[in-house]
Amino acid sequence: MSRRPVTLPFPLAALAVLAAALPAQSPFANRHELPEDRAEGGHSVTAEQCKQWLYTLASPEFEGRQTGHPGFRKAAEFVAAHFEKLGLEARGEDGGYYQTVPWSATEIDGEHTFVKFEKAGHEPLQIPAERLSGYVAAAESAAGPVALLVITPAEPPEPPEPASDGRRRGFRMPEIAGLDALDLANKVVVAYLKPSDDNRTNAMVRFSLRRSLAGKNAAAVLFVQQDEPEGNLRGASGSRRAANPAAAGRRRQPGDTTFGGSDLDSFLALAGLDKKVLEGAELAPAIDLQATVEIATEDKQAPAMNVFAVLPGSDPNLRDEFVVIGSHLDHVGMRGGLHPGADDDGSGTTGVMAISQMFASNPVKPKRSVLFVCFAGEEDGLIGSGYFARNPPIPLESIVAELQMDMIGRDEEANAESRTTAERNEKAEDNRDTLHLVGTRKLAPALHELCLAKNEQAGFVIEYDQEGMFGRSDHANFARMGVPVAFFFTGLHRDYHQTTDTPDKIHYEKLLRVASYVYDIAFDLAQADDRPLIDPELWAGMRGKGSEEPAAPRMDK
Ligand SMILES: [Zn+2]
């Protein structure tokens, strides 16, 4: 018994069976009718399947999918296995589904890492790597006389008043009185921060100290504390792009290698100092010790890959042209607790998995080829898609459009980035049918028109008020090279980049509806005789262009 007396087009039987099997609020109810040539594939995915994929992507086991970390590799293997199960073509390295993105993980070489304190006529104190903790940006090898600093935390200045957009700017760091006057050149600084009850104060004083010491030409900087250090020395991980100023900047900042507990007692004993010195007001008590700091690291390629697969086109004349369907696979990981990233961008990756199954299951194979890709390093600055655009596994000229899904599983509502009164009054329940279309009016009018035409069936309330988000997801790297793009986005919400962006808050019917809409657009792009052309005026107005000429053909040439 079907729910609604409907005149079902071909293929009837399959649809009727599926519709009957699903819960009342079947996703079919929401999903627009698909043209006959693509309906069977389009209806081969259920909201329940999407739920299973997204719960896996957002699971603790994937540790928030931070690029360069084991959780990201698990997510990449999960998506690659999906592509393989669908029989999609592997065109990556070694016949696989990966394009490795240079990403270095600085690993600590424990065998050659230690801190040593010496005093003539005394047994030296050598602290091995396993009794050190902290974050290491680069290898370090230094020696020199010790300068002990005893830091009394000053109350951080009151945070500035929020500006009209609700944001606070111009935080001032707590000053460390007397530090400027000290000559610490070529010395090994051992800094002891008197603990304050407020962790924010501790963190800000530590940050302020590291920044102030950056200009003092110290040979090395170490921190010492009362308690045994927690955790180990951790290396940095980041995109291995020589020109990456962020990486370079990170390398210049002193590390925060820390020792403590019983090693603090041994350190003071060797120096002949009483523990009371750590309670005194004196910033730099006299001390007579030599120190050697050896932090050895190894740079290794960390887990960072774009995961992609191809459905070859059926037309020999058009199969060397591609429709690209993308999302980003990564999220921010475990910084400050597990960040599941269910909506950002677990929902988009689930969309890519859904659409790849739609195409793979559909009897009619479109003329052009379709490339499905989940990028790495988006949260670190669109790194994976930037690498893909600079080292494309298929010619950029052959890409007729890049369709990007990033956050397609929720309803827009007021959030931390809301600026205007209207934005602050956004309610999720008012946005059940809302979808933002971003970037479609930037390059190729035909793509914009196609999206609008297809929405007549999809039935979304399309909004264009988020062009400000244009540069904030992977499609931007394609647009800059002159590839037409369409970015699909259901809007920001209170859980954006929070540990609360969890899979139980996702609207799976809506997610599947967006995926079906994108599938329908992609199918048309892959079937049409003509491809969207670049409007020369729009191209001329495009900021941050990555090349003189657009990769896609222009209207005027
Ligand atoms: Zn995102």
Boltz pocket constraint, residues with backbone or C-beta under 6 A from the ligand:
constraints:
  - pocket:
      binder: B
      contacts: [[A, 328], [A, 330], [A, 344], [A, 345], [A, 378], [A, 406], [A, 407], [A, 472], [A, 473]]
      max_distance: 6.0
